[in-house]
Amino acid sequence: MSRGKKMGLFSVSKRNQGASNSAIPSVNTTKFSYSILNLLCFVLMPAVLSACSSSEDQIGSQLRTAASAAETASMALDAWLAGAAPQNYTSRTLQSISRKLSDAETQIQSADSPEVSERARLITAISRLAAAVANAEVGLQDNNPAKVERAQRDVRNAIAALAATYTKSFSPHP
């Protein structure tokens, strides 16, 4: 086997050269750099645009996350109370939900919303929800179904309060 000559970044053997050896250009690093730059811009543009979304979109997204987490908590507690879910699974679920609620609260606090009073009501609703989930977790750790049932009612009431606050905050104002 003969040694190939270097053409750009790749070596070309005599066997693979073909008829038009001069038609194989060396890699143009400038074009390659521009191609990479264009690809990065194409990939990064959606991330940049989403970061620039309005604070109302960010708050709405966090509220939907909190509501979904709360519904998950309610279903997990239903399953535990019915004996269909083990205690450790339900406990881990509630811990995960607590983190999500905390993250949502932090994101809403840091949002640049002109309506501070609305933002405060939303944070209060999420805090109420987080407290209810924490109470459910305590009842679960104590293996106390009555305490878990009370906490679950609190979770459901907090979900309703969050929905009402969301509707009030995001409905069109006359």
N, C-alpha and C positions, 0 to 999 in steps of 0.2 A: 504494500500500500504506500502510495507516495504521499509526501507531506504536502498539505495544502498551503496556499498563500493567504495572508491576512487581508480581508476586505472589510474595513470598518471594524465592527465588534465581533464579526464571525469569520471563521476560517473556511475557505472553500477548497475542496479537494478537486483534483483534475477530473475525476470521474463525474462530479456534480456541476461542472462549469457550464456545460451546454454550449450552444452555438453563439450566444450573445453575451460573452463574458464582460464586455465593456458596458452592457446595459444594467449590470448589478451595481447600483451606486453604494458608496459607503454611507453609513448612517449619518444623517445630518443632525448634529446635536441641537442646533437651533430649532429646527422643525420638531424634533422630539420634545424639547423643553416646552415649546408652545402647545404641543398636543397634551402634555401632562398638565400644563397650566389650565388649558381649556377643560380638561376632564375634572380637575379639582374644582374649578368654578361651577361646573355643571352639577357636581355632587354636593358642594357646600351651599349653593344658592338656596335650596329649600330650607336648610337649617337656619340660614341667616334670616330668611323671610319669616319663618315661624317664630324666631326670637323677637322679631319686630311686631308681632301681632299685638293687638290692642289689649290693654289690661282687662277690659271687660271679657274678652275671649279667654284670657288666662284665668280669671276668677270663675267664669262659667265652667271651664274645664275642671278646675279644682273642686267646684261644688258637685259636679257630676261624679267625680271620683269619690268624694265623700259619701254621696248618696248611694252609690254602688257598693262601697265598702260597708255601709250601714245595713243595706239589704242582705249582704253576705253574712254579716254578724247575726242578723235576725234569723236567717235560715239555719246557720250553724247552731244557734241556741235552740231552735225548734227541734233540730235533729238530736241534740244532746238530751233535751227534756223528754223526747220520745224514746230514748234509749238506742237510737240508731247511729250515733256518732260517739266514739270514745272521748274521754275527758281530755287526754293529751292532744288529740287532733283539734278539738274545739278550742282548747287553750292556746295552741299555736296560731290558730286562725284569728282569735281575738287579739293576740299580740301583734300580728301582722296588720290587722285593721287599725289598731291603735297607732302604729307607725304611720300608716297612710293618712289617718286623720290629722296627726301632728304635722306631717309634711304639707297637707292641704292648708291647714291653718297658717303655717309659716309662709307659704306662697301667697296666700290672700293678704296677709299682713304686709308683705313686701311689694305688692302690686301698686302701681301708680294709678290709683283710682281717685277721681275728683270727689266722689261722694264718700266722705269719711264715715258718715253716720250709717250708710248702707253697708259699708265694709265692716263696721263694728258689729252690726246686727248679724251679718253672716258669720263672723268669727265667733260670736256668742252662741249661735246655733250649732256650729261645729264643736265648740267646747262642751256644750251640753251633750252632744252626741258622744264625744270622747269620754265624758264622765260616766255616761250610761254603760258604755262598753267596758270601762274599767270596773264598774260595779258588778257587771256580769262576770267578768274574769275573777273577781274576788269570790263571788258566790260559787263559781265553778271550782276554784281552788279549795274552797271550804266544803265542797260536795254538798251544797245546800240548794236543792231545787227551788224552794220558796224564794230565796234571795235571787236566784237566776231568773225566775219568772217575773219578779218585780223589776229587775234590771232590764229584762226584755221588754216589758211594757214601757219603761223609760226610753229604751232604744226606739221603739215604734213611735212614741210621742215626739221624740227628738227628730225622727225622720220626717214626721208630719210638719213640725216646726221649721225644719230646714227647707222643705218643699214650699211652704208658705212664704218664707223669707226670700227664697230664690225667685218665686213668682212675683213677689212685690218688688224686688230689686231689678228684675230683668224684663218686666212687662212694660210696654210703651206707656209713657207718661203723657197725659193730655196737656 
